[in-house]
Amino acid sequence: MKFFSTLQAFAVIALGTAFLSAAAPVSSSEIQEKSSQGLRLLSLADGADPVWKTEEEKLDLQRQEAHFFDVTETYELEQSLPKKKAAAVTFPSPSHQSAVKSLLTTVSVSNMQTNLASLTAFNNRYYRSSTGRDASQYILDTVKKIAASRSDITVSSFTHSWTQFSIIAKIPGKTSGPVTILGAHMDSINLSNPTSGRAPGADDDGTGTVNLIEAFRVLLAADFKPTTPVEFHWYSGEEAGLLGSQAIATKYKSDGVQVKAFMELDMSGYFTPGTKEVFALQADYIDTGLNTFLKSLITTYSAFGWAMDDPCGYACSDHASWNKMGYPASFPYEAITGDDNPNVHSATDTTSVKGFSWTHSIEFAKLAVAFVYEMAI
Ligand SMILES: *[C@@H]1O[C@H](CO)[C@@H](O)[C@H](O)[C@H]1NC(C)=O
């Protein structure tokens, strides 16, 4: 995540114009041939045909703060799925205030600090580096340990063609569905030197990652047994074009999984000192009914309010992978764009920068707990 650049706006307009007449779909043999040459198939704008880029060109796009889906590995499955848009959804207002408020008193900063210290100690969590792999193993072990007391809960790795894996923890419901999903991405990137450069990724997305671990811990400590199932996802390869979340969201769609709601936490630990603290709600590629639900959750349970963020545009974070599959998705962000963390994708994304705040971040872990409880109990 997550920048909106003027350059990107121009790119979108240019692409929109260039690709108005749809070309034939990319064939299976073309995908096989080009990807075996190391090329990547990127979707750069809504409705535009995807384009082939080298890894170096792809990295240059990232350095220009362009957003895209890397669809090399999901394009064919996606093409085979029905294109039907999801109907608008509505959700009831929060109605379990005493139970939720009591749960929220047990959300702890110290667990998040411990986990974030471990995650930032890896040189980077790049999706194709060995330390990126080690980081996914650390999260898997940590989440498994939390779930150890409950034989009904499964925690598993979701492997990819690259080295770092994604993770899915499932809390079964008393009924089979639909499922409520929380997501965060585990990978980090140093844009000047992805493979071996330092990328602590404290905020992007260490904070979202540990917020979800803490929400999971709090719910299990209270022996949470929902009516409808709940899943926690930690994604690999978000920084490389939303790879992990696309692999999982397209698989869920193709398997016919019903998803009640998806919420992404990607950066929750920073706001520009002196500005008003808010949950900045993503305004595009989201479900407005789900945003209405989020607003009422925030008003009911949070220490500060919400504000609508400026539209981030295409393929900003993992919520976009779920939105693309027609599932209701949402994304509360740490601050209005411009008041958010300027240190991302670099060696200086640490907890010691001025503006990093655990009392800010903990509100997102609490929101995750409230979201799951009110949605699924
Ligand atoms: C990337 O990593 C190198 C080596 O660790 C570091 O010197 C450099 O500052 C990093 N790049 C950025 C953009 O932070």
The ligand as a Tripos MOL2 file, in Angstrom:
@<TRIPOS>MOLECULE
LIG
   14    14     1     0     0
SMALL
NO_CHARGES

@<TRIPOS>ATOM
      1 C1         17.0850   -0.3850    1.0700 C.3       1 LIG1
      2 O1         18.0340   -1.1430    1.7630 O.3       1 LIG1
      3 C2         19.3340   -0.5850    1.7910 C.3       1 LIG1
      4 C3         20.2310   -1.6160    2.4320 C.3       1 LIG1
      5 O2         19.6740   -2.1440    3.6180 O.3       1 LIG1
      6 C4         19.3090    0.7400    2.5350 C.3       1 LIG1
      7 O3         20.5880    1.2980    2.6120 O.3       1 LIG1
      8 C5         18.3580    1.6620    1.7970 C.3       1 LIG1
      9 O4         18.2210    2.8640    2.4970 O.3       1 LIG1
     10 C6         16.9900    0.9990    1.6240 C.3       1 LIG1
     11 N1         16.1880    1.7760    0.7490 N.am      1 LIG1
     12 C7         15.2380    2.5510    1.1950 C.2       1 LIG1
     13 C8         14.3790    3.2080    0.1290 C.3       1 LIG1
     14 O5         15.0100    2.7120    2.3710 O.2       1 LIG1
@<TRIPOS>BOND
     1     1     2 1
     2     1    10 1
     3     2     3 1
     4     3     4 1
     5     3     6 1
     6     4     5 1
     7     6     7 1
     8     6     8 1
     9     8     9 1
    10     8    10 1
    11    10    11 1
    12    11    12 1
    13    12    13 1
    14    12    14 2
@<TRIPOS>SUBSTRUCTURE
     1 LIG1         1 GROUP 0 **** ****
